[in-house]
Amino acid sequence: MSRANVPFEPYMQGFTFEMLALLTLQDLRDAKNVGEKRAQELLNELESIFHNLESKEVEKDEEIQNRSVLEVALDSPMTLLAYISVEENLVEYQARISRNAPMLAKSIEVEINHLNAGKISFWNRITRNTDTDEILLRILKSQLRIPFSIARNGLHELDLRTKVLAGNLGLVAAIKTFDPEMHQLFNEYAVSLIEEFIENLVLAGGVDYLTLESMLLSPERSILEGNSESNPLLSQVMNASTVGDLVSLLELVLKTSPKFDNRIFGILKERLPIFTSTPRTLEAIAKDFEVSRERIRQITAQWASFTYPVESEIPALSNAVALLGISENEDDFYERQNIEDSFQEVYLTSARLIALCKFFSQEHLTVKAEKGIAAWDLIQSVDNNLKRDVKKLRSAMGLYDLDLLEEKFKISRQDAISAIEANYPRNIIKGDLVLARTKHLDSMFENSIAKQLQVADGLNSAELIIGLERTASNRGVSLIGDKNDLASIIDELAGVDHSYACISSKLIKQVELQRVESWLVEIFSDHDSNVFHANEIVAKALRNEINVSSLQVYLANSPIVRALGNGMYTLVGRRVDEETLEIRRKMILSTGKISEISFEISSSGIRLSVFPNINVITSGIIFPPAGLRQMVEGYAFETTCICQGLVSKQMVKFSPSGFWTGFTSMIRHGISEHQMTIDSEFVFVFDFDVKQVALEI
């Protein structure tokens, strides 16, 4: 109790829910001063209580988790799974595993000694420079007496042969999933998994030997089984109509694997082609995550083969492949995406598109995309090396720096211009800058200027360049070029008066504001002061059913928005003096709503009541009231809604900084599906038995 920082006196008269939430069995085993006999009585009583709680977790929460660990074990060579089956005559089985325990080579024997001592290196490091399946089988053979001993010494009322087989599976899972950075000593880890497999499969699951053996030898072991009716996530993937929607589902798809966590996700986003067209180096990622370069390579290699098969054609990928098919080259494909609504600010290279097609097992689309790229390569092969190399250096905004080309390729300015013109027939050359445009599409440079002038005609060059910089930032690049050269290109496009009519007449396709941008123009036009605080904009977005996540992207990067600091925004072309800005800022701060949070405790758990402010709605973060943190710290709760309509992988848990995170999906579900507003009371019911929190409506 001292270790758990629990006041002693209140619990002298018996056990309470809060005490059980804070104390562990190890704490109680250390309390020897009460006398051995009395301590044992107390331990037996408390262990009974805890086992009752854990049995419910096995049925509900750990059922999925343990099934996933089971899948890891089952995803092994058939020869290995056949080897761990158990003869009807257990004496013969004992003789076989004793007789076949291998005499390992010296290098492998050292690793096995480390394994038994709990100091094993990573599983992939064990199998370095040798056959993984063979080494797995040899290590397994040397350890098979452990599950037999555990099965023989416990739960005597159950069939020993079935227990041994379940324990063998647990040993396979332990060898394949052990990681010293994540788990305790291997000896403890293996014993715990062996015991869990025996208890969950045989005791709690009631699985008999024949059923378990057929499970081992069945070729169908996918954790992704099911149809769209029984799998809401699969349904969302199948119906994704935009690339943005599909990419947003990738994290949820990867979470179907038992080995996935946020740390793994952070690494994969930097390396896997489904996430990025420009992967970072192994060294850079290893430095960020404080692990070795080899560890990063192992993780990315392991996840590179992960797939999520979808039998039907995914509309978003079908549209993207069709667009690639009519594009002339990689740059043309990129430009065409700029005018297609189905990409939603997510831009694909051909390599990333193919990676996505393979990830979702869209074989026919993969073939079509590869044929399209082969056609590009055929055309590209007739180009000279300079033309090909120059083409790669065009910025996302459509610009070239002639000085850079001259220096990089040691060529004359005219040769640089000729190489650009060979790729891009429509050019504007001003000073050291070239705006290089494809034959059929406008550049991001032109679209950014046109959007700004559509909102406010007659803007000066300096103002328009600010919008260009915001557009470039949204593409993850810097705006290149001298400001005088940029201004000259703007004059060429929009005339000396910088009119929308002038630039509009030169565009191949008329520029259109996105839905969120049009909405921003509307709300600013209805407001006299020309300035809003971010909280005001978000509040209006919630009332108007505007996606808050998309809104935040536009506030940060749209060329028609201007950030004034301290969370204040205006539209391009609007003039706001410092006095008005300060008055508005103080007014917002003085009227800012404070979230109201309270809670009740019952025998079944906790009922949390929240009247949120804008910050809670946008961030999903709650600062817990006094007394609540001690009760729930260390728990992680799955999120759902009592309507059963919320599909989310978010977990509510405490951050190291002391606030509660993970409420975002439930809050937004309440707003979008149950007409809740910022003025509504959001009630969250925490069930400690199933480790789940549900939005009450």
C-alpha positions in Angstrom: 0.0 0.0 0.0 2.9 2.3 0.7 4.4 1.6 -2.7 1.0 2.4 -4.4 0.7 5.6 -2.5 -2.6 4.6 -1.0 -3.7 6.1 2.4 -3.7 3.3 4.9 -6.5 3.9 7.3 -9.5 4.1 4.9 -8.9 0.5 3.9 -8.5 -1.1 7.2 -12.2 -2.3 7.2 -12.1 -4.2 4.0 -11.4 -4.0 0.3 -12.8 -1.4 -2.1 -12.9 -0.9 -5.9 -10.3 1.9 -5.7 -7.9 -0.3 -3.7 -8.2 -3.1 -6.2 -7.5 -0.7 -9.0 -4.3 0.6 -7.3 -2.7 -2.5 -5.7 -1.1 -5.4 -7.5 -0.7 -9.0 -6.3 3.1 -8.3 -6.0 2.4 -5.5 -3.6 0.3 -7.9 -1.4 2.9 -10.7 -1.6 5.4 -8.3 -0.2 3.3 -7.7 2.9 4.9 -10.3 5.1 4.6 -8.6 8.4 0.9 -9.8 8.9 2.1 -13.3 9.5 2.5 -16.1 7.0 -0.8 -17.8 7.6 -2.9 -14.7 7.6 -1.0 -13.3 4.5 -1.8 -16.5 2.6 -5.5 -16.2 3.5 -5.6 -12.6 2.3 -3.8 -13.6 -0.9 -6.2 -16.4 -1.6 -9.1 -14.1 -1.2 -7.7 -11.3 -3.4 -6.5 -13.7 -6.0 -10.0 -15.1 -6.3 -11.3 -11.6 -6.8 -8.7 -10.8 -9.4 -9.2 -14.1 -11.3 -12.9 -13.3 -11.5 -12.0 -10.0 -13.1 -9.5 -11.5 -15.4 -11.8 -14.2 -16.6 -14.1 -11.5 -17.9 -11.2 -9.8 -19.7 -10.3 -13.1 -21.3 -13.9 -13.5 -22.6 -14.2 -10.0 -24.0 -11.0 -8.0 -24.3 -8.2 -10.6 -24.5 -10.2 -12.8 -26.7 -9.2 -10.8 -29.8 -5.7 -10.1 -28.5 -4.9 -13.8 -27.8 -6.4 -14.9 -31.0 -4.0 -12.5 -32.7 -1.0 -14.0 -30.8 -2.3 -17.4 -31.8 -2.3 -16.3 -35.4 1.4 -15.4 -35.0 2.1 -18.9 -33.8 0.0 -20.5 -36.5 1.7 -18.4 -39.2 4.7 -20.9 -39.2 6.0 -23.6 -41.5 3.7 -26.6 -41.8 6.6 -28.9 -40.9 7.1 -27.1 -37.6 3.4 -27.2 -36.7 3.3 -30.9 -37.6 6.3 -31.5 -35.3 4.7 -30.0 -32.2 1.7 -32.3 -32.5 1.5 -34.8 -29.7 1.3 -38.6 -30.0 -1.5 -40.4 -28.2 1.1 -42.3 -26.2 2.7 -39.6 -24.2 5.7 -41.8 -23.3 6.5 -42.0 -27.0 6.1 -38.2 -27.3 8.5 -37.7 -24.4 11.0 -40.0 -26.0 10.8 -38.2 -29.3 11.3 -34.7 -28.0 14.2 -35.9 -25.8 15.8 -37.9 -28.6 15.5 -35.1 -31.2 16.7 -32.3 -29.0 19.4 -31.0 -31.3 23.1 -30.6 -30.7 23.4 -27.0 -31.9 26.3 -25.4 -33.7 28.4 -23.3 -31.4 27.2 -19.9 -32.7 23.6 -21.0 -32.4 24.2 -22.7 -29.0 25.4 -19.3 -27.6 22.2 -17.7 -28.7 20.1 -20.5 -27.1 22.0 -20.1 -23.9 21.2 -16.4 -24.0 17.6 -17.3 -24.8 17.3 -19.5 -21.7 18.9 -16.7 -19.6 16.5 -14.1 -20.9 19.2 -12.1 -22.8 18.4 -13.1 -26.3 19.0 -10.7 -29.2 16.2 -9.9 -31.6 14.6 -12.9 -33.3 15.8 -11.8 -36.7 19.3 -11.3 -35.3 19.3 -14.9 -34.0 18.5 -16.1 -37.6 21.1 -13.9 -39.3 22.9 -15.6 -42.2 21.0 -18.8 -42.0 17.5 -20.2 -42.8 14.8 -18.8 -40.5 12.5 -21.7 -40.7 15.3 -24.2 -39.9 16.6 -22.2 -37.0 13.1 -21.7 -35.6 12.5 -25.5 -35.7 15.9 -26.2 -34.1 15.3 -23.7 -31.2 11.9 -25.1 -30.7 13.1 -28.7 -30.5 15.6 -27.7 -27.8 12.8 -26.1 -25.7 9.8 -28.5 -26.0 10.3 -30.0 -22.6 9.3 -26.6 -21.0 5.6 -26.7 -22.1 5.4 -30.4 -21.3 6.6 -29.8 -17.8 4.1 -26.9 -17.3 1.2 -28.9 -18.7 1.9 -31.9 -16.5 2.2 -29.9 -13.3 -1.1 -27.9 -13.5 -4.8 -28.3 -14.1 -4.8 -32.0 -13.6 -8.5 -32.4 -14.5 -7.9 -31.5 -18.2 -6.6 -33.7 -20.9 -2.8 -33.7 -20.7 -2.3 -34.3 -24.5 -4.4 -31.2 -25.3 -2.6 -29.1 -22.7 0.8 -30.1 -24.1 -0.2 -29.1 -27.7 -1.6 -25.7 -26.5 1.6 -25.1 -24.5 3.7 -26.0 -27.6 1.8 -23.3 -29.6 2.5 -20.8 -26.8 6.2 -21.6 -27.0 6.2 -21.0 -30.8 4.5 -17.6 -30.2 7.0 -16.7 -27.5 10.0 -17.4 -29.7 8.5 -15.5 -32.6 7.3 -12.5 -30.8 10.0 -12.0 -28.1 11.7 -8.6 -28.2 14.0 -7.5 -25.3 13.0 -3.9 -25.8 9.3 -4.7 -25.3 9.1 -7.7 -23.0 10.5 -9.1 -19.8 13.1 -11.8 -19.6 12.5 -14.5 -22.2 12.1 -17.2 -19.6 9.3 -15.4 -17.8 7.8 -14.3 -21.2 7.7 -17.9 -22.6 6.3 -19.4 -19.4 3.5 -16.7 -19.3 2.5 -17.3 -22.9 2.6 -21.1 -22.5 0.3 -20.8 -19.4 -2.0 -18.4 -21.2 -2.3 -20.6 -24.2 -3.2 -23.6 -22.0 -5.7 -21.6 -20.0 -7.4 -19.7 -22.8 -7.5 -22.5 -25.4 -8.2 -25.5 -23.1 -9.6 -24.3 -19.9 -11.6 -21.2 -20.9 -12.0 -22.1 -24.6 -12.9 -25.8 -24.1 -10.9 -26.7 -27.3 -10.2 -30.5 -27.6 -7.1 -32.0 -29.1 -8.6 -32.8 -32.6 -9.9 -29.3 -33.0 -6.6 -27.8 -31.9 -4.6 -30.1 -34.3 -6.9 -29.2 -37.2 -6.3 -25.5 -36.4 -2.6 -26.1 -36.7 -2.7 -27.9 -40.0 -5.3 -25.7 -41.7 -3.9 -23.6 -44.6 -6.4 -20.8 -43.8 -4.9 -18.6 -41.0 -5.7 -15.1 -42.2 -6.6 -12.5 -39.5 -8.4 -10.6 -42.2 -11.2 -13.0 -42.9 -14.8 -11.8 -43.1 -17.0 -9.9 -45.5 -18.0 -6.2 -45.7 -21.1 -6.8 -43.6 -19.2 -8.3 -40.7 -16.2 -6.1 -41.1 -17.0 -2.3 -41.1 -13.4 -1.4 -41.9 -13.3 -3.6 -45.0 -16.6 -1.9 -46.1 -15.0 1.5 -45.7 -12.0 0.5 -47.8 -14.2 -1.1 -50.5 -16.2 2.1 -50.8 -13.4 4.7 -50.6 -14.0 7.0 -53.5 -11.1 9.4 -53.0 -7.4 8.7 -52.4 -7.6 10.9 -49.3 -10.3 8.7 -47.8 -8.3 5.5 -48.6 -5.0 6.8 -47.2 -6.7 7.9 -44.0 -7.8 4.3 -43.4 -4.3 2.9 -43.7 -3.5 3.2 -40.0 -6.7 1.4 -39.0 -5.9 -1.4 -41.6 -2.4 -1.9 -40.2 -3.9 -2.1 -36.6 -5.5 -5.4 -37.6 -2.1 -6.9 -37.0 -1.3 -7.8 -33.3 2.3 -6.4 -33.7 1.2 -2.9 -34.6 1.6 0.0 -32.3 2.2 3.8 -32.5 6.0 3.4 -32.5 5.9 1.0 -35.4 3.5 3.4 -37.2 5.9 6.2 -36.8 8.7 4.2 -38.4 6.5 2.9 -41.3 5.3 6.3 -42.3 8.9 7.3 -42.9 9.8 4.2 -45.1 7.0 2.2 -46.6 6.0 3.2 -50.2 2.3 3.2 -49.3 3.0 6.2 -47.1 5.7 8.2 -48.8 7.4 8.7 -52.2 10.5 10.0 -50.6 11.6 7.6 -47.8 14.1 8.8 -45.2 17.3 7.0 -44.7 17.6 4.1 -42.2 20.2 6.1 -40.2 17.9 9.2 -39.9 15.0 7.1 -38.6 17.2 5.1 -36.3 18.4 8.3 -34.7 14.9 9.6 -34.1 13.7 6.4 -32.5 17.0 5.7 -30.7 17.5 2.2 -32.1 20.0 0.7 -34.5 19.9 1.0 -38.2 19.6 -2.7 -38.5 16.5 -2.7 -36.2 14.8 -0.2 -38.5 15.6 -2.3 -41.5 14.2 -5.4 -39.9 11.0 -3.7 -38.9 10.4 -2.2 -42.4 11.3 -5.4 -44.1 8.8 -7.3 -41.9 6.0 -4.9 -42.7 6.7 -4.5 -46.4 5.0 -7.8 -47.1 1.8 -6.9 -45.1 -1.3 -6.9 -47.2 -5.0 -6.3 -46.7 -6.7 -8.2 -49.6 -9.9 -6.6 -51.0 -11.6 -8.6 -53.7 -13.7 -5.9 -55.3 -12.2 -3.0 -57.2 -11.6 0.0 -54.9 -13.0 3.1 -56.7 -10.2 5.5 -55.4 -7.5 3.3 -56.8 -9.4 2.6 -60.1 -9.7 6.3 -60.7 -6.0 6.9 -59.9 -4.9 4.1 -62.3 -7.2 5.5 -65.0 -5.6 8.9 -64.6 -2.1 7.5 -64.8 -3.1 5.7 -68.0 -3.9 9.0 -69.8 -0.9 10.9 -68.4 2.2 11.4 -70.5 4.7 11.0 -67.7 5.2 11.3 -64.0 5.0 15.1 -64.0 1.8 15.1 -66.1 0.3 12.5 -63.7 1.1 14.8 -60.8 -0.3 17.9 -62.5 -3.6 16.1 -63.4 -4.1 15.2 -59.7 -4.1 18.9 -58.9 -7.4 19.3 -60.7 -9.1 16.0 -59.7 -11.3 16.2 -56.6 -10.9 12.5 -56.0 -7.4 13.0 -54.6 -8.3 15.4 -51.7 -4.9 17.1 -51.2 -3.2 13.7 -51.3 -0.8 13.3 -54.2 0.6 10.1 -55.5 3.7 9.1 -57.5 3.3 6.2 -59.8 5.4 4.1 -57.4 3.2 4.9 -54.4 0.1 4.1 -56.4 1.4 0.7 -57.3 2.4 0.1 -53.7 -1.2 0.9 -52.6 -2.6 -1.5 -55.3 -0.3 -4.3 -54.1 -1.1 -3.6 -50.4 -4.9 -4.0 -51.1 -4.2 -7.0 -53.5 -5.7 -5.2 -56.5 -3.8 -7.3 -59.0 -5.6 -6.1 -62.1 -5.0 -2.5 -61.2 -1.4 -3.2 -60.5 -0.9 -4.7 -64.0 -2.6 -1.7 -65.6 -0.5 0.8 -63.7 2.7 -1.0 -64.5 1.8 -1.1 -68.2 1.2 2.7 -68.1 4.6 3.3 -66.5 6.2 1.0 -69.1 4.7 3.3 -71.8 6.2 6.3 -70.1 9.6 4.6 -69.9 9.5 3.8 -73.7 8.9 7.5 -74.4 11.5 8.5 -71.9 14.2 6.2 -73.5 14.3 8.4 -76.6 15.1 11.5 -74.5 18.7 12.5 -73.9 20.2 12.3 -70.5 20.1 16.1 -69.9 16.5 16.4 -70.7 15.6 13.5 -68.4 17.8 14.9 -65.5 16.5 18.5 -65.9 12.9 17.2 -65.8 13.4 15.8 -62.3 14.4 19.1 -60.9 11.2 21.0 -61.6 9.7 22.2 -58.3 6.2 21.3 -57.2 5.1 24.9 -58.0 6.3 24.5 -61.7 9.4 26.6 -61.3 13.1 26.2 -62.4 16.1 28.2 -61.2 18.3 28.6 -64.2 21.4 29.4 -62.1 21.0 26.0 -60.3 20.7 24.1 -63.6 23.8 25.9 -65.1 25.8 25.0 -62.0 24.6 21.5 -61.5 25.0 20.3 -65.2 27.8 22.7 -66.2 25.9 23.9 -69.2 25.0 27.3 -70.7 21.8 29.1 -70.0 20.5 28.5 -73.5 21.1 24.8 -73.1 19.2 24.8 -69.8 16.3 26.6 -71.4 16.3 24.2 -74.3 16.2 21.2 -72.0 13.2 22.8 -70.2 11.4 23.6 -73.4 11.9 20.0 -74.6 9.8 18.8 -71.6 7.5 21.8 -71.1 6.2 23.7 -74.2 4.6 26.6 -72.3 7.2 28.7 -70.5 7.5 32.1 -68.9 11.1 33.2 -68.4 11.9 36.1 -66.1 15.4 36.8 -64.8 16.8 33.5 -63.4 13.3 31.9 -63.1 11.3 29.8 -65.5 7.6 28.9 -65.0 7.5 25.6 -66.9 4.0 24.4 -67.8 2.7 21.2 -69.4 0.7 21.3 -72.6 -2.6 20.5 -71.1 -2.5 21.6 -67.4 -2.0 24.7 -65.4 0.7 24.9 -62.7 0.2 25.2 -59.0 1.8 28.6 -59.3 -1.0 29.8 -61.6 -3.8 28.2 -59.6 -2.5 29.8 -56.3 -2.4 33.3 -57.9 -5.8 32.8 -59.5 -7.4 31.7 -56.2 -6.1 34.8 -54.4 -7.3 37.2 -57.1 -10.6 35.5 -57.2 -11.1 36.4 -53.5 -9.5 39.9 -53.7 -8.7 41.6 -57.1 -5.8 43.9 -57.5 -3.5 42.4 -54.8 0.1 43.6 -54.9 3.0 41.2 -55.7 4.2 41.0 -52.1 0.8 39.8 -50.9 0.5 37.3 -53.7 3.9 35.9 -52.9 2.8 35.2 -49.3 0.0 33.1 -50.8 2.5 31.3 -53.1 4.6 30.5 -50.0 1.6 29.0 -48.2 0.8 26.8 -51.3 4.4 25.6 -51.5 4.4 24.8 -47.8 1.3 22.7 -48.3 3.3 20.7 -50.9 6.2 20.3 -48.6 8.6 22.4 -50.6 10.0 25.9 -50.5 9.2 28.7 -52.9 12.3 29.2 -55.0 13.5 32.3 -56.8 14.2 36.0 -56.3 11.1 38.0 -55.3 11.7 40.4 -58.2 11.6 37.5 -60.7 8.5 36.1 -59.0 6.8 39.5 -59.3 7.7 39.7 -63.0 6.1 36.3 -63.6 3.0 37.4 -61.7 2.8 40.5 -63.9 3.0 38.4 -67.0 0.1 36.2 -65.8 -2.2 38.7 -64.2 -1.3 41.9 -65.9 0.2 45.0 -64.3 -3.1 45.6 -62.4 -3.1 41.9 -61.2 -6.7 41.2 -62.1 -8.5 37.9 -61.9 -10.1 38.5 -65.3 -6.6 38.7 -66.9 -5.2 35.5 -65.3 -8.4 33.7 -65.8 -8.3 34.2 -69.5 -4.9 32.5 -69.6 -5.8 29.4 -67.7 -6.6 26.1 -69.4 -9.1 25.3 -66.7 -10.9 27.8 -64.6 -9.8 27.6 -60.9 -12.4 26.7 -58.3 -12.2 27.2 -54.6 -12.5 24.1 -52.5 -15.7 23.7 -50.4 -13.9 24.7 -47.2 -12.3 27.7 -48.9 -15.7 28.8 -50.2 -17.2 28.5 -46.7 -14.3 30.6 -45.3 -15.0 33.3 -47.8 -18.7 33.2 -46.8 -18.2 33.5 -43.1 -15.6 36.3 -43.4 -17.9 38.2 -45.8 -20.7 38.1 -43.1 -18.4 39.6 -40.4 -17.5 43.3 -40.2 -14.2 43.1 -38.3 -12.5 40.9 -41.0 -10.8 38.8 -38.3 -11.7 35.6 -36.5 -10.0 33.6 -33.8 -9.4 29.9 -34.5 -11.9 28.9 -31.8 -14.6 31.0 -33.5 -13.9 29.4 -36.9 -14.0 25.9 -35.4 -17.3 26.6 -33.6 -18.9 27.8 -36.8 -17.5 24.7 -38.7 -19.1 22.4 -36.2 -22.4 24.1 -36.6 -22.1 24.0 -40.4 -20.9 20.3 -40.6 -17.5 21.3 -41.9 -14.8 18.7 -41.3 -12.6 20.2 -38.5 -9.4 18.3 -39.6 -9.7 19.6 -43.1 -10.4 23.1 -41.8 -7.2 23.1 -39.8 -5.2 22.2 -42.9 -6.7 25.1 -44.9 -6.1 27.5 -42.1 -2.5 26.5 -42.1 -1.8 26.4 -45.8 -4.6 27.8 -48.1 -3.3 30.7 -50.2 -6.5 32.7 -49.5 -6.0 32.7 -45.7 -3.6 34.9 -43.7 -2.5 34.0 -40.2 -2.1 37.1 -37.9 -0.6 35.3 -34.9 -2.1 34.2 -31.5 -4.7 32.1 -33.3 -6.2 35.0 -35.3 -7.0 34.7 -39.0 -8.2 36.9 -41.9 -8.7 36.5 -45.6 -6.3 37.7 -48.2 -6.8 41.3 -49.1 -8.5 42.2 -45.8 -6.8 44.9 -43.8 -6.8 44.6 -40.0 -5.1 47.3 -37.9 -3.3 46.3 -34.7 -5.8 48.0 -32.4 -8.7 46.1 -33.9 -6.7 42.8 -33.8 -5.8 43.3 -30.1 -9.4 44.2 -29.2 -10.7 41.1 -30.9 -8.1 38.8 -29.3 -8.9 40.1 -25.8 -12.6 39.7 -26.4 -12.2 36.1 -27.5 -10.0 35.3 -24.4 -12.4 36.9 -22.0 -15.4 35.1 -23.4 -13.7 31.8 -23.9 -15.7 28.9 -22.6 -14.1 26.7 -19.9 -14.9 23.0 -20.1 -16.8 21.6 -17.2 -15.9 18.1 -16.0 -17.3 15.9 -13.2 -17.4 12.2 -12.4 -19.3 9.6 -10.4 -18.0 6.2 -9.1 -20.1 3.1 -8.9 -19.4 -0.6 -8.4 -19.4 -1.1 -12.2 -17.0 1.8 -13.0 -16.9 5.5 -13.6 -19.4 7.9 -15.3 -17.6 11.0 -16.6 -19.6 14.1 -17.6 -18.0 16.7 -19.9 -19.4 20.1 -21.1 -16.6 20.7 -23.7 -15.1 23.9 -25.1 -13.6 24.2 -28.5 -10.2 23.0 -27.4 -11.6 19.7 -26.1 -13.6 19.1 -29.3 -10.7 19.8 -31.6 -8.0 18.0 -29.6 -9.9 15.2 -27.8 -7.8 16.0 -24.7 -9.3 16.3 -21.1 -7.6 17.5 -18.0 -8.9 15.1 -15.3 -10.4 16.4 -12.1 -8.6 15.8 -8.8 -8.9 12.3 -7.5 -9.6 10.7 -10.8 -6.1 10.2 -12.1 -5.0 7.8 -9.4 -7.9 5.5 -10.1 -7.4 5.2 -13.9 -3.7 5.9 -14.5 -2.1 2.9 -16.3 -5.4 1.8 -17.9 -6.1 2.0 -21.6 -9.8 1.9 -22.7 -11.2 1.1 -26.1 -13.6 3.7 -27.4 -17.1 3.0 -28.6 -20.7 4.4 -28.5 -23.7 2.6 -27.1 -25.4 2.9 -30.5 -22.7 0.4 -31.7 -22.2 2.7 -34.8 -18.7 3.9 -33.9 -15.7 2.1 -35.4 -12.5 3.4 -33.9 -9.0 2.2 -32.9 -8.5 5.2 -30.5 -7.6 4.4 -26.9 -8.4 6.6 -24.0 -5.3 6.8 -21.7 -3.2 9.2 -19.7 -0.2 10.8 -21.4 3.1 11.2 -19.6 2.3 14.9 -19.3 -0.7 14.3 -17.2 -3.7 14.8 -19.5 -6.3 12.3 -20.8 -6.2 11.7 -24.5 -8.3 9.7 -27.0 -11.8 11.2 -26.8 -11.7 12.7 -30.3 -13.5 9.9 -32.2 -16.4 9.7 -29.6 -16.9 13.5 -29.5 -17.0 13.8 -33.3 -19.2 10.7 -33.6 -21.7 12.4 -31.2 -21.6 15.6 -33.2 -22.0 13.9 -36.6 -24.3 11.1 -35.8 -26.3 12.2 -32.8 -26.7 15.9 -33.4 -24.7 16.9 -30.3 -23.2 20.4 -30.1 -20.6 22.3 -28.2 -23.4 23.0 -25.7 -24.3 19.4 -25.2 -23.3 17.2 -22.2 -21.0 14.4 -23.3 -21.2 11.5 -20.9 -18.5 8.7 -21.1 -19.1 5.5 -19.2 -15.9 3.6 -18.2 -16.2 -0.2 -17.8 -13.2 -1.6 -16.0 -14.2 -5.2 -16.7 -13.9 -5.0 -20.4 -11.5 -1.9 -20.4 -13.9 0.1 -22.6 -15.3 3.6 -22.6 -18.6 4.3 -24.3 -20.3 7.5 -25.3 -23.8 7.6 -23.7 -26.5 9.3 -25.8 
